[in-house]
Amino acid sequence: MRLLPLPDGSLRLRLDIDEARLLDQLTGQLIDLLQSHSRTALDPDPLFASLEVGGSHEPPGDPALARLFPDAYEGGDDAAQFRSLTEQGLLNRKLQDALEVTSELGLGQTPGDDETVDVLITVATLSAWVRTLTALRLAIAARIGLVAESDHARLLAEQDTRGTVLVYDWLGAILDSLLRMMIDA
């Protein structure tokens, strides 16, 4: 993974083909997870989709979804009421962001076995990338039980979770690089 600043203020993310495929696969899994929890079809207009009202009164049973959509208030009716009004809009925003990222990776459009994939990340698309990378990290952390900083070393040492922790760290490195490059620009 390399991140290159461009003169117009945008960034070029250069991924090895295997990295691009992994990111596309993870983003596809996030899309599937979000769609499994959605109660409506996604409005093609980003503004209307993010304003969609609706949702459950109960937190999701899936730990990854519960981490992506935590209660806004500690227990009680306030949390349930807030969730019922905002959850679908938040879900739609995350879904649109993930669809934008996978579209920009363009792996379904590029025939051949190129060794690298270059993605242009503009100021307009940066927030979708940041939100999607963050959502991926939250979902992964929930799946493997990475709750506290002390869990990281333990999970990294375990054979069953080591690879997933490395992917979690790799996503964090991309996210950190994106944010640092944009701040420095």
N, C-alpha and C positions, 0 to 999 in steps of 0.2 A: 504494500500500500504506500502510495506517495501522494502528497497533496501539494499542488503547485499553484501559487497565486498568479492571477492574470492581470494585465494592465487595467482592465475595466472594473476591477474590484471583485470579480467572480473567482471561483476556484476550480481547478481541474483535479478531480479525484482519479488517480490511476490505480487500478486493481489488477492483479494477476487474474487470469481467467478463472482459476479455482476459487479465488477470493470473491470474485463477482458472482460466481455460481452459488457459493455458500450464502452470501448476503441476499441474493435473490430467493434462494430456498427458504431462508429464515423469514424474510419479509412475506413470502407466500404463506408460510405457516401462521404468521401473525394475522394476515388477511383472513385465513380460514377460521382462526380462533375468534376474531372479531365478528365475522359473518355468522358464526354459530350462536352468538349471543344477541345479534341484531333482531329487532322485531319488525323492521320496515325495510323496504328497498332503498338503496342509497340514491338520494336526489343528485342528479348530475351537476347542479349548481352548488358550488362549495359553501356559499353563504347560507342558502336554505338548508343544506344538509347539516351544517353546524348548529343551526337554530332549531332543529327538529326537537320537539318536546316529547317526552315519554321515557319510560324505563320501568324497571321493577322497583318494588318497595323493599326488596331484600337484596343484600349483597350477593354477588355471584358465588356459586359453590366452587367453581374452579379457582384454585389458588392464583393462577396467572391473571385471570380476569379480575379477581378480587384485588390484586396488587395494582392493576391498571385503572380500576375504578373503586378506590377506597371510599369509605364513608367520609362525608364532608364535616359531619358533626359526630360527637361521641354518643352513639346509641340513640334510642328513642325515636319519637315521631319526627323530629326535625331531620334526622338523617334519611329516614324513609321518604319523607315528602320531598326533600331536595333531590334525592336519587331519582324519584319518579318523574321529576321535571327536567332533569339535566342529563341523565345517563345516555339516552339515545343520541343527543346532539354531540356529546363527547365521543361516543363510539363512532359516529359518522366522521368526525374530524380525524380521529386516529386511522380509520379505514381509508379515507381520502389521502392522507399523508402517506400511508403504506403503498397505496396504489400508485401514487406519484413517484415514489422511490423505485419501485419495481419497473415502472414504465421508463424512467430515466436510465436504469441499468440497461434496458433494451436488449436483453439476452434473447428474447423470443423473436426479435427482428433481425438479428445479426447472424447470417449464415457463416459457416466456416469455423476454424479453430484458431482464432486470433489468440496471441499469448497474453494480451492485456486488454482491458476495457477502460476507456476514458469516459468520465462522466463530468459534465459541466454543472457546477453548483453555483447558482446565482444568488444574489441577495433575496430575490423573490422565492427561491426554492429552498433556501437554507433552513427555514423554520420547519418545513416538512421533513427534511433529513434529520434535524436534531430531535424532533418529536418521535420519529420512527425509531431511530437508534436508541433513544431513551426507553421507548415502549418495549423494544426487543430485550434490552438489558433487564428491565423490570420483570418481564415474563420469564426470562431464563432464571433470574434470581429466585423467583417464586417456585419454579419447578424443581430446583435443586436444594432449596432451603437456605439460600444465602440471604440472611436477614441482617446480621451484624458484621462488622469488619472482621471480627475474630473468626467468623465462619469461613472466610476466604481461604486462609492457609490450610485449614482442616479439609475443606472440599478439594483443594488443589492437590493435597497429598493422597486422597482416596482415588483408587484406580477407576471406579465407576463414574466419578464426576470430574476428573481432571480435564478431559477434553472439552467438556462444556464450560468449565471455568476459564479455560484458555480462549474459547470463543467469546465469552462474556468480556474478558479483558481486551481482546482484539476490537470488539465493538466499542469499548470504552476508549481505546486509543484513537480510533477514527473520530469519535465524538469529540474528544479532547482536542485533537488536531484541527478539526473544523472550527471549533469555537476559538481556539488560539489564533488561527489564521485570520478569521473574520475580525477579531478584536484588534489585531495588529494592522489590519488594512486601513 
